[in-house]
Amino acid sequence: MPHLNIYLSRERDKWLRQQLDELARQDNRSLSYIVEEALVQFIKDQGRHVPHDKRKDHRTRASE
């Protein structure tokens, strides 16, 4: 599933994007990585099993 069409409310759209961009920048990650990790955490919080708990680091230069 390479793409998700996700609706964000007008009230949270700008704020949420700023928060996610800031987290991605701090961790030297992509926005898609941050969103994927948040979705995985949400599913784990629901008590569901998550296969492949750790994701490979595909960055060309890992965070220090």
Gaussian input, Z-matrix of N, CA and C with variables (Angstrom, degrees):
# hf/3-21g

backbone

0 1
 N
 C     1     B1
 C     2     B2     1     A1
 N     3     B3     2     A2     1     D1
 C     4     B4     3     A3     2     D2
 C     5     B5     4     A4     3     D3
 N     6     B6     5     A5     4     D4
 C     7     B7     6     A6     5     D5
 C     8     B8     7     A7     6     D6
 N     9     B9     8     A8     7     D7
 C    10    B10     9     A9     8     D8
 C    11    B11    10    A10     9     D9
 N    12    B12    11    A11    10    D10
 C    13    B13    12    A12    11    D11
 C    14    B14    13    A13    12    D12
 N    15    B15    14    A14    13    D13
 C    16    B16    15    A15    14    D14
 C    17    B17    16    A16    15    D15
 N    18    B18    17    A17    16    D16
 C    19    B19    18    A18    17    D17
 C    20    B20    19    A19    18    D18
 N    21    B21    20    A20    19    D19
 C    22    B22    21    A21    20    D20
 C    23    B23    22    A22    21    D21
 N    24    B24    23    A23    22    D22
 C    25    B25    24    A24    23    D23
 C    26    B26    25    A25    24    D24
 N    27    B27    26    A26    25    D25
 C    28    B28    27    A27    26    D26
 C    29    B29    28    A28    27    D27
 N    30    B30    29    A29    28    D28
 C    31    B31    30    A30    29    D29
 C    32    B32    31    A31    30    D30
 N    33    B33    32    A32    31    D31
 C    34    B34    33    A33    32    D32
 C    35    B35    34    A34    33    D33
 N    36    B36    35    A35    34    D34
 C    37    B37    36    A36    35    D35
 C    38    B38    37    A37    36    D36
 N    39    B39    38    A38    37    D37
 C    40    B40    39    A39    38    D38
 C    41    B41    40    A40    39    D39
 N    42    B42    41    A41    40    D40
 C    43    B43    42    A42    41    D41
 C    44    B44    43    A43    42    D42
 N    45    B45    44    A44    43    D43
 C    46    B46    45    A45    44    D44
 C    47    B47    46    A46    45    D45
 N    48    B48    47    A47    46    D46
 C    49    B49    48    A48    47    D47
 C    50    B50    49    A49    48    D48
 N    51    B51    50    A50    49    D49
 C    52    B52    51    A51    50    D50
 C    53    B53    52    A52    51    D51
 N    54    B54    53    A53    52    D52
 C    55    B55    54    A54    53    D53
 C    56    B56    55    A55    54    D54
 N    57    B57    56    A56    55    D55
 C    58    B58    57    A57    56    D56
 C    59    B59    58    A58    57    D57
 N    60    B60    59    A59    58    D58
 C    61    B61    60    A60    59    D59
 C    62    B62    61    A61    60    D60
 N    63    B63    62    A62    61    D61
 C    64    B64    63    A63    62    D62
 C    65    B65    64    A64    63    D63
 N    66    B66    65    A65    64    D64
 C    67    B67    66    A66    65    D65
 C    68    B68    67    A67    66    D66
 N    69    B69    68    A68    67    D67
 C    70    B70    69    A69    68    D68
 C    71    B71    70    A70    69    D69
 N    72    B72    71    A71    70    D70
 C    73    B73    72    A72    71    D71
 C    74    B74    73    A73    72    D72
 N    75    B75    74    A74    73    D73
 C    76    B76    75    A75    74    D74
 C    77    B77    76    A76    75    D75
 N    78    B78    77    A77    76    D76
 C    79    B79    78    A78    77    D77
 C    80    B80    79    A79    78    D78
 N    81    B81    80    A80    79    D79
 C    82    B82    81    A81    80    D80
 C    83    B83    82    A82    81    D81
 N    84    B84    83    A83    82    D82
 C    85    B85    84    A84    83    D83
 C    86    B86    85    A85    84    D84
 N    87    B87    86    A86    85    D85
 C    88    B88    87    A87    86    D86
 C    89    B89    88    A88    87    D87
 N    90    B90    89    A89    88    D88
 C    91    B91    90    A90    89    D89
 C    92    B92    91    A91    90    D90
 N    93    B93    92    A92    91    D91
 C    94    B94    93    A93    92    D92
 C    95    B95    94    A94    93    D93
 N    96    B96    95    A95    94    D94
 C    97    B97    96    A96    95    D95
 C    98    B98    97    A97    96    D96
 N    99    B99    98    A98    97    D97
 C   100   B100    99    A99    98    D98
 C   101   B101   100   A100    99    D99
 N   102   B102   101   A101   100   D100
 C   103   B103   102   A102   101   D101
 C   104   B104   103   A103   102   D102
 N   105   B105   104   A104   103   D103
 C   106   B106   105   A105   104   D104
 C   107   B107   106   A106   105   D105
 N   108   B108   107   A107   106   D106
 C   109   B109   108   A108   107   D107
 C   110   B110   109   A109   108   D108
 N   111   B111   110   A110   109   D109
 C   112   B112   111   A111   110   D110
 C   113   B113   112   A112   111   D111
 N   114   B114   113   A113   112   D112
 C   115   B115   114   A114   113   D113
 C   116   B116   115   A115   114   D114
 N   117   B117   116   A116   115   D115
 C   118   B118   117   A117   116   D116
 C   119   B119   118   A118   117   D117
 N   120   B120   119   A119   118   D118
 C   121   B121   120   A120   119   D119
 C   122   B122   121   A121   120   D120
 N   123   B123   122   A122   121   D121
 C   124   B124   123   A123   122   D122
 C   125   B125   124   A124   123   D123
 N   126   B126   125   A125   124   D124
 C   127   B127   126   A126   125   D125
 C   128   B128   127   A127   126   D126
 N   129   B129   128   A128   127   D127
 C   130   B130   129   A129   128   D128
 C   131   B131   130   A130   129   D129
 N   132   B132   131   A131   130   D130
 C   133   B133   132   A132   131   D131
 C   134   B134   133   A133   132   D132
 N   135   B135   134   A134   133   D133
 C   136   B136   135   A135   134   D134
 C   137   B137   136   A136   135   D135
 N   138   B138   137   A137   136   D136
 C   139   B139   138   A138   137   D137
 C   140   B140   139   A139   138   D138
 N   141   B141   140   A140   139   D139
 C   142   B142   141   A141   140   D140
 C   143   B143   142   A142   141   D141
 N   144   B144   143   A143   142   D142
 C   145   B145   144   A144   143   D143
 C   146   B146   145   A145   144   D144
 N   147   B147   146   A146   145   D145
 C   148   B148   147   A147   146   D146
 C   149   B149   148   A148   147   D147
 N   150   B150   149   A149   148   D148
 C   151   B151   150   A150   149   D149
 C   152   B152   151   A151   150   D150
 N   153   B153   152   A152   151   D151
 C   154   B154   153   A153   152   D152
 C   155   B155   154   A154   153   D153
 N   156   B156   155   A155   154   D154
 C   157   B157   156   A156   155   D155
 C   158   B158   157   A157   156   D156
 N   159   B159   158   A158   157   D157
 C   160   B160   159   A159   158   D158
 C   161   B161   160   A160   159   D159
 N   162   B162   161   A161   160   D160
 C   163   B163   162   A162   161   D161
 C   164   B164   163   A163   162   D162
 N   165   B165   164   A164   163   D163
 C   166   B166   165   A165   164   D164
 C   167   B167   166   A166   165   D165
 N   168   B168   167   A167   166   D166
 C   169   B169   168   A168   167   D167
 C   170   B170   169   A169   168   D168
 N   171   B171   170   A170   169   D169
 C   172   B172   171   A171   170   D170
 C   173   B173   172   A172   171   D171
 N   174   B174   173   A173   172   D172
 C   175   B175   174   A174   173   D173
 C   176   B176   175   A175   174   D174
 N   177   B177   176   A176   175   D175
 C   178   B178   177   A177   176   D176
 C   179   B179   178   A178   177   D177
 N   180   B180   179   A179   178   D178
 C   181   B181   180   A180   179   D179
 C   182   B182   181   A181   180   D180
 N   183   B183   182   A182   181   D181
 C   184   B184   183   A183   182   D182
 C   185   B185   184   A184   183   D183
 N   186   B186   185   A185   184   D184
 C   187   B187   186   A186   185   D185
 C   188   B188   187   A187   186   D186
 N   189   B189   188   A188   187   D187
 C   190   B190   189   A189   188   D188
 C   191   B191   190   A190   189   D189

   B1=1.4522
   B2=1.5374
   B3=1.3003
   B4=1.4594
   B5=1.5302
   B6=1.3206
   B7=1.4617
   B8=1.5213
   B9=1.3201
   B10=1.4576
   B11=1.5232
   B12=1.2876
   B13=1.4585
   B14=1.5166
   B15=1.3064
   B16=1.4608
   B17=1.5234
   B18=1.3222
   B19=1.4549
   B20=1.5216
   B21=1.3203
   B22=1.4618
   B23=1.5221
   B24=1.3044
   B25=1.4663
   B26=1.5241
   B27=1.3037
   B28=1.4606
   B29=1.5190
   B30=1.3305
   B31=1.4645
   B32=1.5256
   B33=1.3136
   B34=1.4696
   B35=1.5174
   B36=1.2967
   B37=1.4572
   B38=1.5311
   B39=1.3101
   B40=1.4611
   B41=1.5287
   B42=1.3282
   B43=1.4696
   B44=1.5206
   B45=1.3317
   B46=1.4553
   B47=1.5288
   B48=1.3087
   B49=1.4696
   B50=1.5282
   B51=1.3355
   B52=1.4667
   B53=1.5257
   B54=1.3182
   B55=1.4647
   B56=1.5242
   B57=1.3198
   B58=1.4647
   B59=1.5288
   B60=1.3364
   B61=1.4641
   B62=1.5198
   B63=1.3254
   B64=1.4612
   B65=1.5313
   B66=1.3284
   B67=1.4671
   B68=1.5235
   B69=1.3042
   B70=1.4654
   B71=1.5273
   B72=1.3076
   B73=1.4599
   B74=1.5309
   B75=1.3329
   B76=1.4610
   B77=1.5238
   B78=1.3209
   B79=1.4583
   B80=1.5239
   B81=1.3400
   B82=1.4622
   B83=1.5267
   B84=1.3228
   B85=1.4640
   B86=1.5246
   B87=1.3097
   B88=1.4617
   B89=1.5281
   B90=1.3036
   B91=1.4599
   B92=1.5266
   B93=1.3219
   B94=1.4647
   B95=1.5343
   B96=1.3220
   B97=1.4653
   B98=1.5288
   B99=1.3176
   B100=1.4686
   B101=1.5304
   B102=1.3184
   B103=1.4668
   B104=1.5263
   B105=1.3350
   B106=1.4652
   B107=1.5253
   B108=1.3284
   B109=1.4637
   B110=1.5316
   B111=1.3252
   B112=1.4687
   B113=1.5257
   B114=1.3273
   B115=1.4658
   B116=1.5261
   B117=1.3272
   B118=1.4635
   B119=1.5237
   B120=1.3304
   B121=1.4623
   B122=1.5236
   B123=1.3203
   B124=1.4585
   B125=1.5287
   B126=1.3216
   B127=1.4657
   B128=1.5360
   B129=1.3353
   B130=1.4710
   B131=1.5308
   B132=1.3220
   B133=1.4708
   B134=1.5272
   B135=1.3215
   B136=1.4559
   B137=1.5291
   B138=1.3398
   B139=1.4556
   B140=1.5166
   B141=1.3097
   B142=1.4627
   B143=1.5209
   B144=1.3257
   B145=1.4645
   B146=1.5201
   B147=1.3243
   B148=1.4580
   B149=1.5265
   B150=1.3332
   B151=1.4677
   B152=1.5282
   B153=1.2838
   B154=1.4688
   B155=1.5225
   B156=1.3243
   B157=1.4675
   B158=1.5216
   B159=1.3093
   B160=1.4642
   B161=1.5168
   B162=1.3158
   B163=1.4595
   B164=1.5291
   B165=1.3184
   B166=1.4623
   B167=1.5260
   B168=1.3311
   B169=1.4546
   B170=1.5219
   B171=1.3298
   B172=1.4598
   B173=1.5233
   B174=1.3302
   B175=1.4671
   B176=1.5196
   B177=1.3253
   B178=1.4560
   B179=1.5295
   B180=1.3346
   B181=1.4591
   B182=1.5174
   B183=1.3090
   B184=1.4610
   B185=1.5266
   B186=1.3073
   B187=1.4594
   B188=1.5207
   B189=1.3128
   B190=1.4651
   B191=1.4956
   A1=107.70
   A2=117.21
   A3=119.51
   A4=114.80
   A5=117.81
   A6=119.32
   A7=109.99
   A8=115.18
   A9=121.29
   A10=107.83
   A11=116.72
   A12=120.41
   A13=106.48
   A14=115.62
   A15=120.81
   A16=109.01
   A17=115.86
   A18=121.30
   A19=108.84
   A20=116.79
   A21=122.17
   A22=108.03
   A23=115.72
   A24=119.43
   A25=110.33
   A26=116.38
   A27=121.32
   A28=111.14
   A29=115.55
   A30=119.84
   A31=112.34
   A32=117.44
   A33=120.39
   A34=114.34
   A35=118.40
   A36=122.20
   A37=113.02
   A38=117.24
   A39=121.11
   A40=111.33
   A41=116.47
   A42=120.98
   A43=110.77
   A44=117.14
   A45=121.13
   A46=111.05
   A47=116.70
   A48=120.32
   A49=110.87
   A50=117.26
   A51=120.69
   A52=111.49
   A53=116.96
   A54=121.14
   A55=111.03
   A56=116.65
   A57=120.81
   A58=111.55
   A59=116.81
   A60=120.14
   A61=111.12
   A62=116.66
   A63=120.56
   A64=111.17
   A65=117.01
   A66=120.54
   A67=111.24
   A68=117.11
   A69=121.19
   A70=110.45
   A71=116.46
   A72=121.00
   A73=110.96
   A74=117.15
   A75=121.89
   A76=111.72
   A77=117.39
   A78=121.70
   A79=113.19
   A80=116.84
   A81=121.14
   A82=110.06
   A83=115.77
   A84=123.15
   A85=109.60
   A86=115.57
   A87=120.27
   A88=109.13
   A89=115.25
   A90=120.62
   A91=110.31
   A92=117.43
   A93=120.14
   A94=111.28
   A95=117.54
   A96=120.82
   A97=110.13
   A98=116.70
   A99=121.51
   A100=110.38
   A101=117.22
   A102=121.37
   A103=110.55
   A104=117.11
   A105=120.37
   A106=110.50
   A107=117.23
   A108=120.92
   A109=111.43
   A110=117.34
   A111=120.92
   A112=110.73
   A113=116.88
   A114=120.70
   A115=111.21
   A116=117.26
   A117=121.06
   A118=109.78
   A119=117.19
   A120=120.77
   A121=110.91
   A122=117.30
   A123=121.45
   A124=110.64
   A125=116.82
   A126=121.18
   A127=110.23
   A128=117.15
   A129=120.95
   A130=110.45
   A131=116.43
   A132=121.09
   A133=112.06
   A134=117.10
   A135=122.07
   A136=111.47
   A137=116.26
   A138=121.18
   A139=114.47
   A140=116.96
   A141=121.16
   A142=110.93
   A143=115.28
   A144=121.50
   A145=109.41
   A146=116.04
   A147=121.42
   A148=108.42
   A149=117.65
   A150=119.21
   A151=109.49
   A152=116.43
   A153=121.18
   A154=109.89
   A155=115.42
   A156=121.40
   A157=112.85
   A158=117.18
   A159=120.38
   A160=110.26
   A161=115.93
   A162=121.86
   A163=108.59
   A164=116.90
   A165=120.53
   A166=109.46
   A167=115.57
   A168=121.08
   A169=107.89
   A170=117.00
   A171=121.73
   A172=112.79
   A173=116.03
   A174=118.57
   A175=109.92
   A176=115.41
   A177=118.67
   A178=110.58
   A179=116.47
   A180=121.30
   A181=107.51
   A182=117.46
   A183=121.36
   A184=110.98
   A185=114.89
   A186=121.75
   A187=110.00
   A188=116.33
   A189=120.27
   A190=111.87
   D1=85.66
   D2=-175.38
   D3=-73.83
   D4=-21.69
   D5=-178.00
   D6=-136.00
   D7=142.58
   D8=173.13
   D9=-121.53
   D10=133.61
   D11=172.79
   D12=-94.93
   D13=109.12
   D14=-174.86
   D15=-118.40
   D16=130.36
   D17=176.01
   D18=-88.87
   D19=130.84
   D20=173.35
   D21=-114.86
   D22=138.48
   D23=-179.96
   D24=-64.93
   D25=150.24
   D26=177.85
   D27=-59.66
   D28=-33.31
   D29=-177.62
   D30=-67.87
   D31=-30.09
   D32=-175.55
   D33=-111.16
   D34=-9.45
   D35=-173.01
   D36=-53.08
   D37=-58.60
   D38=-176.04
   D39=-65.60
   D40=-45.34
   D41=-179.19
   D42=-62.04
   D43=-46.16
   D44=-177.92
   D45=-63.54
   D46=-42.71
   D47=178.97
   D48=-61.60
   D49=-41.73
   D50=178.20
   D51=-62.71
   D52=-43.17
   D53=-179.89
   D54=-64.21
   D55=-45.38
   D56=-179.24
   D57=-66.36
   D58=-41.06
   D59=177.66
   D60=-62.88
   D61=-40.34
   D62=179.22
   D63=-64.78
   D64=-44.44
   D65=177.48
   D66=-61.41
   D67=-42.44
   D68=179.52
   D69=-62.92
   D70=-43.63
   D71=-179.94
   D72=-63.64
   D73=-44.29
   D74=-179.65
   D75=-61.47
   D76=-37.68
   D77=-176.62
   D78=-95.71
   D79=5.37
   D80=-177.06
   D81=53.07
   D82=48.29
   D83=-178.59
   D84=-124.17
   D85=168.08
   D86=174.84
   D87=-86.17
   D88=159.62
   D89=176.77
   D90=-61.40
   D91=-39.39
   D92=-179.69
   D93=-64.18
   D94=-34.98
   D95=177.23
   D96=-63.52
   D97=-46.30
   D98=-179.19
   D99=-61.27
   D100=-44.10
   D101=179.52
   D102=-65.17
   D103=-43.52
   D104=179.47
   D105=-60.71
   D106=-46.05
   D107=-179.87
   D108=-62.68
   D109=-37.40
   D110=177.93
   D111=-65.41
   D112=-41.15
   D113=178.60
   D114=-66.53
   D115=-41.21
   D116=177.59
   D117=-62.10
   D118=-43.85
   D119=179.82
   D120=-63.00
   D121=-39.53
   D122=177.93
   D123=-60.07
   D124=-45.03
   D125=179.95
   D126=-65.50
   D127=-41.27
   D128=177.08
   D129=-61.55
   D130=-40.58
   D131=179.30
   D132=-63.70
   D133=-22.65
   D134=178.05
   D135=-83.69
   D136=0.45
   D137=178.29
   D138=84.92
   D139=13.88
   D140=-178.94
   D141=-90.49
   D142=151.31
   D143=176.32
   D144=-74.38
   D145=137.37
   D146=177.61
   D147=-116.52
   D148=110.07
   D149=177.06
   D150=-70.84
   D151=153.92
   D152=179.71
   D153=53.75
   D154=60.93
   D155=-175.22
   D156=-56.19
   D157=-35.80
   D158=179.06
   D159=-103.22
   D160=136.88
   D161=179.29
   D162=-97.61
   D163=142.72
   D164=176.42
   D165=-65.84
   D166=148.20
   D167=177.03
   D168=-88.91
   D169=107.26
   D170=-177.22
   D171=-97.99
   D172=9.05
   D173=179.83
   D174=-70.57
   D175=148.34
   D176=177.60
   D177=-74.26
   D178=-28.98
   D179=177.57
   D180=-135.03
   D181=109.24
   D182=-176.58
   D183=-68.50
   D184=154.04
   D185=177.64
   D186=-63.09
   D187=144.80
   D188=-178.51
   D189=-97.92

